[in-house]
Amino acid sequence: MSALDLPGPLAARLHRQFIAVCDAVKAAGADEETGERRLSAFLVALEEASAKIARRGNAKDTNSYLYFT
């Protein structure tokens, strides 16, 4: 997650979600299916955040290109 350079609040939310997944999986009597669902939901949220950052980066790159050419 640190490589994504996410905005602070989003990084904190994703970090908390990841910790919750880890804690749920380690809990006594943890259900494997529930753990897999939680992990999948976290990975989807992480991928969406990554895609949003990439789109924003591309927009900045395009704007910079148009400005300097």
mmCIF file of the N, C-alpha and C atoms, coordinates in Angstrom:
data_MODEL
# 
_entry.id   MODEL 
# 
loop_
_atom_site.group_PDB 
_atom_site.id 
_atom_site.type_symbol 
_atom_site.label_atom_id 
_atom_site.label_alt_id 
_atom_site.label_comp_id 
_atom_site.label_asym_id 
_atom_site.label_entity_id 
_atom_site.label_seq_id 
_atom_site.pdbx_PDB_ins_code 
_atom_site.Cartn_x 
_atom_site.Cartn_y 
_atom_site.Cartn_z 
_atom_site.occupancy 
_atom_site.B_iso_or_equiv 
_atom_site.pdbx_formal_charge 
_atom_site.auth_seq_id 
_atom_site.auth_comp_id 
_atom_site.auth_asym_id 
_atom_site.auth_atom_id 
_atom_site.pdbx_PDB_model_num 
ATOM 1   N N  . MET A 1 1  ? 0.815   -1.193  0.000   1.00 0.00 ? 1  MET A N  1 
ATOM 2   C CA . MET A 1 1  ? 0.000   0.000   0.000   1.00 0.00 ? 1  MET A CA 1 
ATOM 3   C C  . MET A 1 1  ? 0.856   1.254   0.000   1.00 0.00 ? 1  MET A C  1 
ATOM 4   N N  . SER A 1 2  ? 1.999   1.197   0.645   1.00 0.00 ? 2  SER A N  1 
ATOM 5   C CA . SER A 1 2  ? 2.824   2.397   0.717   1.00 0.00 ? 2  SER A CA 1 
ATOM 6   C C  . SER A 1 2  ? 3.344   2.804   -0.661  1.00 0.00 ? 2  SER A C  1 
ATOM 7   N N  . ALA A 1 3  ? 3.499   1.856   -1.566  1.00 0.00 ? 3  ALA A N  1 
ATOM 8   C CA . ALA A 1 3  ? 3.985   2.163   -2.907  1.00 0.00 ? 3  ALA A CA 1 
ATOM 9   C C  . ALA A 1 3  ? 2.947   2.913   -3.739  1.00 0.00 ? 3  ALA A C  1 
ATOM 10  N N  . LEU A 1 4  ? 1.688   2.873   -3.322  1.00 0.00 ? 4  LEU A N  1 
ATOM 11  C CA . LEU A 1 4  ? 0.626   3.532   -4.081  1.00 0.00 ? 4  LEU A CA 1 
ATOM 12  C C  . LEU A 1 4  ? 0.577   5.035   -3.843  1.00 0.00 ? 4  LEU A C  1 
ATOM 13  N N  . ASP A 1 5  ? 1.206   5.509   -2.779  1.00 0.00 ? 5  ASP A N  1 
ATOM 14  C CA . ASP A 1 5  ? 1.188   6.932   -2.448  1.00 0.00 ? 5  ASP A CA 1 
ATOM 15  C C  . ASP A 1 5  ? -0.254  7.441   -2.346  1.00 0.00 ? 5  ASP A C  1 
ATOM 16  N N  . LEU A 1 6  ? -1.040  6.757   -1.525  1.00 0.00 ? 6  LEU A N  1 
ATOM 17  C CA . LEU A 1 6  ? -2.447  7.100   -1.340  1.00 0.00 ? 6  LEU A CA 1 
ATOM 18  C C  . LEU A 1 6  ? -2.588  8.311   -0.431  1.00 0.00 ? 6  LEU A C  1 
ATOM 19  N N  . PRO A 1 7  ? -3.657  9.083   -0.610  1.00 0.00 ? 7  PRO A N  1 
ATOM 20  C CA . PRO A 1 7  ? -3.932  10.182  0.319   1.00 0.00 ? 7  PRO A CA 1 
ATOM 21  C C  . PRO A 1 7  ? -4.116  9.625   1.735   1.00 0.00 ? 7  PRO A C  1 
ATOM 22  N N  . GLY A 1 8  ? -3.728  10.388  2.737   1.00 0.00 ? 8  GLY A N  1 
ATOM 23  C CA . GLY A 1 8  ? -3.745  9.944   4.130   1.00 0.00 ? 8  GLY A CA 1 
ATOM 24  C C  . GLY A 1 8  ? -5.019  9.259   4.587   1.00 0.00 ? 8  GLY A C  1 
ATOM 25  N N  . PRO A 1 9  ? -6.185  9.884   4.432   1.00 0.00 ? 9  PRO A N  1 
ATOM 26  C CA . PRO A 1 9  ? -7.419  9.259   4.925   1.00 0.00 ? 9  PRO A CA 1 
ATOM 27  C C  . PRO A 1 9  ? -7.730  7.915   4.230   1.00 0.00 ? 9  PRO A C  1 
ATOM 28  N N  . LEU A 1 10 ? -7.481  7.842   2.943   1.00 0.00 ? 10 LEU A N  1 
ATOM 29  C CA . LEU A 1 10 ? -7.729  6.599   2.216   1.00 0.00 ? 10 LEU A CA 1 
ATOM 30  C C  . LEU A 1 10 ? -6.747  5.522   2.655   1.00 0.00 ? 10 LEU A C  1 
ATOM 31  N N  . ALA A 1 11 ? -5.491  5.879   2.805   1.00 0.00 ? 11 ALA A N  1 
ATOM 32  C CA . ALA A 1 11 ? -4.485  4.924   3.264   1.00 0.00 ? 11 ALA A CA 1 
ATOM 33  C C  . ALA A 1 11 ? -4.837  4.407   4.649   1.00 0.00 ? 11 ALA A C  1 
ATOM 34  N N  . ALA A 1 12 ? -5.285  5.287   5.529   1.00 0.00 ? 12 ALA A N  1 
ATOM 35  C CA . ALA A 1 12 ? -5.657  4.880   6.888   1.00 0.00 ? 12 ALA A CA 1 
ATOM 36  C C  . ALA A 1 12 ? -6.855  3.934   6.861   1.00 0.00 ? 12 ALA A C  1 
ATOM 37  N N  . ARG A 1 13 ? -7.844  4.246   6.025   1.00 0.00 ? 13 ARG A N  1 
ATOM 38  C CA . ARG A 1 13 ? -9.027  3.382   5.944   1.00 0.00 ? 13 ARG A CA 1 
ATOM 39  C C  . ARG A 1 13 ? -8.653  1.996   5.429   1.00 0.00 ? 13 ARG A C  1 
ATOM 40  N N  . LEU A 1 14 ? -7.834  1.957   4.382   1.00 0.00 ? 14 LEU A N  1 
ATOM 41  C CA . LEU A 1 14 ? -7.426  0.666   3.837   1.00 0.00 ? 14 LEU A CA 1 
ATOM 42  C C  . LEU A 1 14 ? -6.561  -0.101  4.825   1.00 0.00 ? 14 LEU A C  1 
ATOM 43  N N  . HIS A 1 15 ? -5.728  0.595   5.565   1.00 0.00 ? 15 HIS A N  1 
ATOM 44  C CA . HIS A 1 15 ? -4.897  -0.062  6.581   1.00 0.00 ? 15 HIS A CA 1 
ATOM 45  C C  . HIS A 1 15 ? -5.773  -0.684  7.666   1.00 0.00 ? 15 HIS A C  1 
ATOM 46  N N  . ARG A 1 16 ? -6.777  0.079   8.121   1.00 0.00 ? 16 ARG A N  1 
ATOM 47  C CA . ARG A 1 16 ? -7.696  -0.455  9.139   1.00 0.00 ? 16 ARG A CA 1 
ATOM 48  C C  . ARG A 1 16 ? -8.457  -1.666  8.605   1.00 0.00 ? 16 ARG A C  1 
ATOM 49  N N  . GLN A 1 17 ? -8.876  -1.596  7.344   1.00 0.00 ? 17 GLN A N  1 
ATOM 50  C CA . GLN A 1 17 ? -9.597  -2.714  6.746   1.00 0.00 ? 17 GLN A CA 1 
ATOM 51  C C  . GLN A 1 17 ? -8.693  -3.954  6.673   1.00 0.00 ? 17 GLN A C  1 
ATOM 52  N N  . PHE A 1 18 ? -7.443  -3.768  6.305   1.00 0.00 ? 18 PHE A N  1 
ATOM 53  C CA . PHE A 1 18 ? -6.496  -4.878  6.232   1.00 0.00 ? 18 PHE A CA 1 
ATOM 54  C C  . PHE A 1 18 ? -6.274  -5.498  7.609   1.00 0.00 ? 18 PHE A C  1 
ATOM 55  N N  . ILE A 1 19 ? -6.100  -4.662  8.620   1.00 0.00 ? 19 ILE A N  1 
ATOM 56  C CA . ILE A 1 19 ? -5.911  -5.160  9.990   1.00 0.00 ? 19 ILE A CA 1 
ATOM 57  C C  . ILE A 1 19 ? -7.151  -5.931  10.442  1.00 0.00 ? 19 ILE A C  1 
ATOM 58  N N  . ALA A 1 20 ? -8.335  -5.438  10.106  1.00 0.00 ? 20 ALA A N  1 
ATOM 59  C CA . ALA A 1 20 ? -9.573  -6.131  10.469  1.00 0.00 ? 20 ALA A CA 1 
ATOM 60  C C  . ALA A 1 20 ? -9.644  -7.506  9.807   1.00 0.00 ? 20 ALA A C  1 
ATOM 61  N N  . VAL A 1 21 ? -9.228  -7.599  8.553   1.00 0.00 ? 21 VAL A N  1 
ATOM 62  C CA . VAL A 1 21 ? -9.204  -8.888  7.853   1.00 0.00 ? 21 VAL A CA 1 
ATOM 63  C C  . VAL A 1 21 ? -8.258  -9.836  8.572   1.00 0.00 ? 21 VAL A C  1 
ATOM 64  N N  . CYS A 1 22 ? -7.055  -9.351  8.876   1.00 0.00 ? 22 CYS A N  1 
ATOM 65  C CA . CYS A 1 22 ? -6.061  -10.196 9.553   1.00 0.00 ? 22 CYS A CA 1 
ATOM 66  C C  . CYS A 1 22 ? -6.569  -10.663 10.911  1.00 0.00 ? 22 CYS A C  1 
ATOM 67  N N  . ASP A 1 23 ? -7.152  -9.757  11.687  1.00 0.00 ? 23 ASP A N  1 
ATOM 68  C CA . ASP A 1 23 ? -7.676  -10.114 13.003  1.00 0.00 ? 23 ASP A CA 1 
ATOM 69  C C  . ASP A 1 23 ? -8.806  -11.130 12.902  1.00 0.00 ? 23 ASP A C  1 
ATOM 70  N N  . ALA A 1 24 ? -9.686  -10.950 11.926  1.00 0.00 ? 24 ALA A N  1 
ATOM 71  C CA . ALA A 1 24 ? -10.822 -11.865 11.761  1.00 0.00 ? 24 ALA A CA 1 
ATOM 72  C C  . ALA A 1 24 ? -10.352 -13.270 11.385  1.00 0.00 ? 24 ALA A C  1 
ATOM 73  N N  . VAL A 1 25 ? -9.336  -13.349 10.564  1.00 0.00 ? 25 VAL A N  1 
ATOM 74  C CA . VAL A 1 25 ? -8.829  -14.654 10.127  1.00 0.00 ? 25 VAL A CA 1 
ATOM 75  C C  . VAL A 1 25 ? -8.162  -15.378 11.286  1.00 0.00 ? 25 VAL A C  1 
ATOM 76  N N  . LYS A 1 26 ? -7.507  -14.638 12.183  1.00 0.00 ? 26 LYS A N  1 
ATOM 77  C CA . LYS A 1 26 ? -6.787  -15.240 13.292  1.00 0.00 ? 26 LYS A CA 1 
ATOM 78  C C  . LYS A 1 26 ? -7.677  -15.557 14.485  1.00 0.00 ? 26 LYS A C  1 
ATOM 79  N N  . ALA A 1 27 ? -8.895  -15.050 14.507  1.00 0.00 ? 27 ALA A N  1 
ATOM 80  C CA . ALA A 1 27 ? -9.780  -15.229 15.657  1.00 0.00 ? 27 ALA A CA 1 
ATOM 81  C C  . ALA A 1 27 ? -10.127 -16.704 15.856  1.00 0.00 ? 27 ALA A C  1 
ATOM 82  N N  . ALA A 1 28 ? -10.299 -17.067 17.109  1.00 0.00 ? 28 ALA A N  1 
ATOM 83  C CA . ALA A 1 28 ? -10.685 -18.446 17.429  1.00 0.00 ? 28 ALA A CA 1 
ATOM 84  C C  . ALA A 1 28 ? -12.015 -18.768 16.756  1.00 0.00 ? 28 ALA A C  1 
ATOM 85  N N  . GLY A 1 29 ? -12.078 -19.888 16.080  1.00 0.00 ? 29 GLY A N  1 
ATOM 86  C CA . GLY A 1 29 ? -13.300 -20.307 15.408  1.00 0.00 ? 29 GLY A CA 1 
ATOM 87  C C  . GLY A 1 29 ? -13.588 -19.537 14.133  1.00 0.00 ? 29 GLY A C  1 
ATOM 88  N N  . ALA A 1 30 ? -12.570 -18.897 13.574  1.00 0.00 ? 30 ALA A N  1 
ATOM 89  C CA . ALA A 1 30 ? -12.763 -18.102 12.360  1.00 0.00 ? 30 ALA A CA 1 
ATOM 90  C C  . ALA A 1 30 ? -13.249 -18.983 11.213  1.00 0.00 ? 30 ALA A C  1 
ATOM 91  N N  . ASP A 1 31 ? -14.203 -18.461 10.485  1.00 0.00 ? 31 ASP A N  1 
ATOM 92  C CA . ASP A 1 31 ? -14.767 -19.157 9.338   1.00 0.00 ? 31 ASP A CA 1 
ATOM 93  C C  . ASP A 1 31 ? -13.936 -18.833 8.099   1.00 0.00 ? 31 ASP A C  1 
ATOM 94  N N  . GLU A 1 32 ? -13.475 -19.854 7.413   1.00 0.00 ? 32 GLU A N  1 
ATOM 95  C CA . GLU A 1 32 ? -12.616 -19.651 6.243   1.00 0.00 ? 32 GLU A CA 1 
ATOM 96  C C  . GLU A 1 32 ? -13.325 -18.880 5.139   1.00 0.00 ? 32 GLU A C  1 
ATOM 97  N N  . GLU A 1 33 ? -14.577 -19.189 4.896   1.00 0.00 ? 33 GLU A N  1 
ATOM 98  C CA . GLU A 1 33 ? -15.328 -18.485 3.841   1.00 0.00 ? 33 GLU A CA 1 
ATOM 99  C C  . GLU A 1 33 ? -15.464 -16.993 4.146   1.00 0.00 ? 33 GLU A C  1 
ATOM 100 N N  . THR A 1 34 ? -15.752 -16.688 5.395   1.00 0.00 ? 34 THR A N  1 
ATOM 101 C CA . THR A 1 34 ? -15.879 -15.288 5.787   1.00 0.00 ? 34 THR A CA 1 
ATOM 102 C C  . THR A 1 34 ? -14.552 -14.571 5.624   1.00 0.00 ? 34 THR A C  1 
ATOM 103 N N  . GLY A 1 35 ? -13.476 -15.219 6.006   1.00 0.00 ? 35 GLY A N  1 
ATOM 104 C CA . GLY A 1 35 ? -12.149 -14.637 5.827   1.00 0.00 ? 35 GLY A CA 1 
ATOM 105 C C  . GLY A 1 35 ? -11.839 -14.374 4.370   1.00 0.00 ? 35 GLY A C  1 
ATOM 106 N N  . GLU A 1 36 ? -12.189 -15.324 3.521   1.00 0.00 ? 36 GLU A N  1 
ATOM 107 C CA . GLU A 1 36 ? -11.961 -15.151 2.082   1.00 0.00 ? 36 GLU A CA 1 
ATOM 108 C C  . GLU A 1 36 ? -12.792 -14.007 1.524   1.00 0.00 ? 36 GLU A C  1 
ATOM 109 N N  . ARG A 1 37 ? -14.042 -13.876 1.978   1.00 0.00 ? 37 ARG A N  1 
ATOM 110 C CA . ARG A 1 37 ? -14.896 -12.766 1.520   1.00 0.00 ? 37 ARG A CA 1 
ATOM 111 C C  . ARG A 1 37 ? -14.323 -11.429 1.958   1.00 0.00 ? 37 ARG A C  1 
ATOM 112 N N  . ARG A 1 38 ? -13.870 -11.364 3.206   1.00 0.00 ? 38 ARG A N  1 
ATOM 113 C CA . ARG A 1 38 ? -13.299 -10.113 3.710   1.00 0.00 ? 38 ARG A CA 1 
ATOM 114 C C  . ARG A 1 38 ? -12.021 -9.759  2.957   1.00 0.00 ? 38 ARG A C  1 
ATOM 115 N N  . LEU A 1 39 ? -11.187 -10.760 2.711   1.00 0.00 ? 39 LEU A N  1 
ATOM 116 C CA . LEU A 1 39 ? -9.948  -10.515 1.976   1.00 0.00 ? 39 LEU A CA 1 
ATOM 117 C C  . LEU A 1 39 ? -10.260 -10.067 0.549   1.00 0.00 ? 39 LEU A C  1 
ATOM 118 N N  . SER A 1 40 ? -11.222 -10.706 -0.083  1.00 0.00 ? 40 SER A N  1 
ATOM 119 C CA . SER A 1 40 ? -11.611 -10.309 -1.445  1.00 0.00 ? 40 SER A CA 1 
ATOM 120 C C  . SER A 1 40 ? -12.126 -8.876  -1.471  1.00 0.00 ? 40 SER A C  1 
ATOM 121 N N  . ALA A 1 41 ? -12.935 -8.514  -0.494  1.00 0.00 ? 41 ALA A N  1 
ATOM 122 C CA . ALA A 1 41 ? -13.462 -7.144  -0.426  1.00 0.00 ? 41 ALA A CA 1 
ATOM 123 C C  . ALA A 1 41 ? -12.323 -6.142  -0.241  1.00 0.00 ? 41 ALA A C  1 
ATOM 124 N N  . PHE A 1 42 ? -11.357 -6.489  0.600   1.00 0.00 ? 42 PHE A N  1 
ATOM 125 C CA . PHE A 1 42 ? -10.209 -5.608  0.794   1.00 0.00 ? 42 PHE A CA 1 
ATOM 126 C C  . PHE A 1 42 ? -9.422  -5.460  -0.505  1.00 0.00 ? 42 PHE A C  1 
ATOM 127 N N  . LEU A 1 43 ? -9.170  -6.565  -1.193  1.00 0.00 ? 43 LEU A N  1 
ATOM 128 C CA . LEU A 1 43 ? -8.395  -6.504  -2.434  1.00 0.00 ? 43 LEU A CA 1 
ATOM 129 C C  . LEU A 1 43 ? -9.111  -5.692  -3.507  1.00 0.00 ? 43 LEU A C  1 
ATOM 130 N N  . VAL A 1 44 ? -10.436 -5.793  -3.562  1.00 0.00 ? 44 VAL A N  1 
ATOM 131 C CA . VAL A 1 44 ? -11.206 -4.978  -4.511  1.00 0.00 ? 44 VAL A CA 1 
ATOM 132 C C  . VAL A 1 44 ? -11.059 -3.499  -4.161  1.00 0.00 ? 44 VAL A C  1 
ATOM 133 N N  . ALA A 1 45 ? -11.183 -3.163  -2.877  1.00 0.00 ? 45 ALA A N  1 
ATOM 134 C CA . ALA A 1 45 ? -11.041 -1.765  -2.456  1.00 0.00 ? 45 ALA A CA 1 
ATOM 135 C C  . ALA A 1 45 ? -9.638  -1.247  -2.768  1.00 0.00 ? 45 ALA A C  1 
ATOM 136 N N  . LEU A 1 46 ? -8.628  -2.075  -2.549  1.00 0.00 ? 46 LEU A N  1 
ATOM 137 C CA . LEU A 1 46 ? -7.256  -1.681  -2.841  1.00 0.00 ? 46 LEU A CA 1 
ATOM 138 C C  . LEU A 1 46 ? -7.044  -1.481  -4.332  1.00 0.00 ? 46 LEU A C  1 
ATOM 139 N N  . GLU A 1 47 ? -7.609  -2.373  -5.130  1.00 0.00 ? 47 GLU A N  1 
ATOM 140 C CA . GLU A 1 47 ? -7.477  -2.244  -6.589  1.00 0.00 ? 47 GLU A CA 1 
ATOM 141 C C  . GLU A 1 47 ? -8.195  -0.995  -7.101  1.00 0.00 ? 47 GLU A C  1 
ATOM 142 N N  . GLU A 1 48 ? -9.372  -0.714  -6.549  1.00 0.00 ? 48 GLU A N  1 
ATOM 143 C CA . GLU A 1 48 ? -10.106 0.480   -6.959  1.00 0.00 ? 48 GLU A CA 1 
ATOM 144 C C  . GLU A 1 48 ? -9.327  1.749   -6.597  1.00 0.00 ? 48 GLU A C  1 
ATOM 145 N N  . ALA A 1 49 ? -8.742  1.751   -5.411  1.00 0.00 ? 49 ALA A N  1 
ATOM 146 C CA . ALA A 1 49 ? -7.942  2.907   -4.998  1.00 0.00 ? 49 ALA A CA 1 
ATOM 147 C C  . ALA A 1 49 ? -6.735  3.071   -5.914  1.00 0.00 ? 49 ALA A C  1 
ATOM 148 N N  . SER A 1 50 ? -6.103  1.971   -6.242  1.00 0.00 ? 50 SER A N  1 
ATOM 149 C CA . SER A 1 50 ? -4.936  2.001   -7.127  1.00 0.00 ? 50 SER A CA 1 
ATOM 150 C C  . SER A 1 50 ? -5.317  2.522   -8.508  1.00 0.00 ? 50 SER A C  1 
ATOM 151 N N  . ALA A 1 51 ? -6.441  2.056   -9.028  1.00 0.00 ? 51 ALA A N  1 
ATOM 152 C CA . ALA A 1 51 ? -6.895  2.498   -10.352 1.00 0.00 ? 51 ALA A CA 1 
ATOM 153 C C  . ALA A 1 51 ? -7.235  3.994   -10.328 1.00 0.00 ? 51 ALA A C  1 
ATOM 154 N N  . LYS A 1 52 ? -7.848  4.438   -9.239  1.00 0.00 ? 52 LYS A N  1 
ATOM 155 C CA . LYS A 1 52 ? -8.202  5.859   -9.121  1.00 0.00 ? 52 LYS A CA 1 
ATOM 156 C C  . LYS A 1 52 ? -6.949  6.721   -9.093  1.00 0.00 ? 52 LYS A C  1 
ATOM 157 N N  . ILE A 1 53 ? -5.949  6.286   -8.357  1.00 0.00 ? 53 ILE A N  1 
ATOM 158 C CA . ILE A 1 53 ? -4.687  7.021   -8.288  1.00 0.00 ? 53 ILE A CA 1 
ATOM 159 C C  . ILE A 1 53 ? -4.020  7.039   -9.664  1.00 0.00 ? 53 ILE A C  1 
ATOM 160 N N  . ALA A 1 54 ? -4.048  5.904   -10.357 1.00 0.00 ? 54 ALA A N  1 
ATOM 161 C CA . ALA A 1 54 ? -3.427  5.816   -11.687 1.00 0.00 ? 54 ALA A CA 1 
ATOM 162 C C  . ALA A 1 54 ? -4.139  6.745   -12.672 1.00 0.00 ? 54 ALA A C  1 
ATOM 163 N N  . ARG A 1 55 ? -5.480  6.783   -12.615 1.00 0.00 ? 55 ARG A N  1 
ATOM 164 C CA . ARG A 1 55 ? -6.228  7.681   -13.505 1.00 0.00 ? 55 ARG A CA 1 
ATOM 165 C C  . ARG A 1 55 ? -5.882  9.131   -13.202 1.00 0.00 ? 55 ARG A C  1 
ATOM 166 N N  . ARG A 1 56 ? -5.792  9.459   -11.935 1.00 0.00 ? 56 ARG A N  1 
ATOM 167 C CA . ARG A 1 56 ? -5.462  10.826  -11.543 1.00 0.00 ? 56 ARG A CA 1 
ATOM 168 C C  . ARG A 1 56 ? -4.041  11.171  -11.996 1.00 0.00 ? 56 ARG A C  1 
ATOM 169 N N  . GLY A 1 57 ? -3.129  10.228  -11.878 1.00 0.00 ? 57 GLY A N  1 
ATOM 170 C CA . GLY A 1 57 ? -1.754  10.438  -12.330 1.00 0.00 ? 57 GLY A CA 1 
ATOM 171 C C  . GLY A 1 57 ? -1.684  10.645  -13.822 1.00 0.00 ? 57 GLY A C  1 
ATOM 172 N N  . ASN A 1 58 ? -2.458  9.855   -14.576 1.00 0.00 ? 58 ASN A N  1 
ATOM 173 C CA . ASN A 1 58 ? -2.478  10.018  -16.030 1.00 0.00 ? 58 ASN A CA 1 
ATOM 174 C C  . ASN A 1 58 ? -3.046  11.371  -16.416 1.00 0.00 ? 58 ASN A C  1 
ATOM 175 N N  . ALA A 1 59 ? -4.039  11.828  -15.698 1.00 0.00 ? 59 ALA A N  1 
ATOM 176 C CA . ALA A 1 59 ? -4.623  13.142  -15.996 1.00 0.00 ? 59 ALA A CA 1 
ATOM 177 C C  . ALA A 1 59 ? -3.589  14.231  -15.742 1.00 0.00 ? 59 ALA A C  1 
ATOM 178 N N  . LYS A 1 60 ? -2.822  14.090  -14.659 1.00 0.00 ? 60 LYS A N  1 
ATOM 179 C CA . LYS A 1 60 ? -1.779  15.076  -14.377 1.00 0.00 ? 60 LYS A CA 1 
ATOM 180 C C  . LYS A 1 60 ? -0.719  15.036  -15.459 1.00 0.00 ? 60 LYS A C  1 
ATOM 181 N N  . ASP A 1 61 ? -0.326  13.824  -15.873 1.00 0.00 ? 61 ASP A N  1 
ATOM 182 C CA . ASP A 1 61 ? 0.684   13.691  -16.925 1.00 0.00 ? 61 ASP A CA 1 
ATOM 183 C C  . ASP A 1 61 ? 0.195   14.328  -18.217 1.00 0.00 ? 61 ASP A C  1 
ATOM 184 N N  . THR A 1 62 ? -1.052  14.087  -18.571 1.00 0.00 ? 62 THR A N  1 
ATOM 185 C CA . THR A 1 62 ? -1.624  14.634  -19.806 1.00 0.00 ? 62 THR A CA 1 
ATOM 186 C C  . THR A 1 62 ? -1.685  16.158  -19.712 1.00 0.00 ? 62 THR A C  1 
ATOM 187 N N  . ASN A 1 63 ? -2.145  16.661  -18.576 1.00 0.00 ? 63 ASN A N  1 
ATOM 188 C CA . ASN A 1 63 ? -2.231  18.105  -18.421 1.00 0.00 ? 63 ASN A CA 1 
ATOM 189 C C  . ASN A 1 63 ? -0.849  18.735  -18.492 1.00 0.00 ? 63 ASN A C  1 
ATOM 190 N N  . SER A 1 64 ? 0.139   18.129  -17.891 1.00 0.00 ? 64 SER A N  1 
ATOM 191 C CA . SER A 1 64 ? 1.492   18.654  -17.942 1.00 0.00 ? 64 SER A CA 1 
ATOM 192 C C  . SER A 1 64 ? 2.007   18.644  -19.364 1.00 0.00 ? 64 SER A C  1 
ATOM 193 N N  . TYR A 1 65 ? 1.716   17.574  -20.086 1.00 0.00 ? 65 TYR A N  1 
ATOM 194 C CA . TYR A 1 65 ? 2.169   17.462  -21.470 1.00 0.00 ? 65 TYR A CA 1 
ATOM 195 C C  . TYR A 1 65 ? 1.549   18.574  -22.311 1.00 0.00 ? 65 TYR A C  1 
ATOM 196 N N  . LEU A 1 66 ? 0.246   18.787  -22.129 1.00 0.00 ? 66 LEU A N  1 
ATOM 197 C CA . LEU A 1 66 ? -0.426  19.810  -22.920 1.00 0.00 ? 66 LEU A CA 1 
ATOM 198 C C  . LEU A 1 66 ? 0.076   21.200  -22.553 1.00 0.00 ? 66 LEU A C  1 
ATOM 199 N N  . TYR A 1 67 ? 0.396   21.397  -21.306 1.00 0.00 ? 67 TYR A N  1 
ATOM 200 C CA . TYR A 1 67 ? 0.843   22.710  -20.851 1.00 0.00 ? 67 TYR A CA 1 
ATOM 201 C C  . TYR A 1 67 ? 2.219   23.058  -21.397 1.00 0.00 ? 67 TYR A C  1 
ATOM 202 N N  . PHE A 1 68 ? 3.101   22.045  -21.449 1.00 0.00 ? 68 PHE A N  1 
ATOM 203 C CA . PHE A 1 68 ? 4.485   22.312  -21.828 1.00 0.00 ? 68 PHE A CA 1 
ATOM 204 C C  . PHE A 1 68 ? 4.759   22.147  -23.312 1.00 0.00 ? 68 PHE A C  1 
ATOM 205 N N  . THR A 1 69 ? 3.772   21.731  -24.098 1.00 0.00 ? 69 THR A N  1 
ATOM 206 C CA . THR A 1 69 ? 4.043   21.564  -25.528 1.00 0.00 ? 69 THR A CA 1 
ATOM 207 C C  . THR A 1 69 ? 3.457   22.687  -26.339 1.00 0.00 ? 69 THR A C  1 
# 
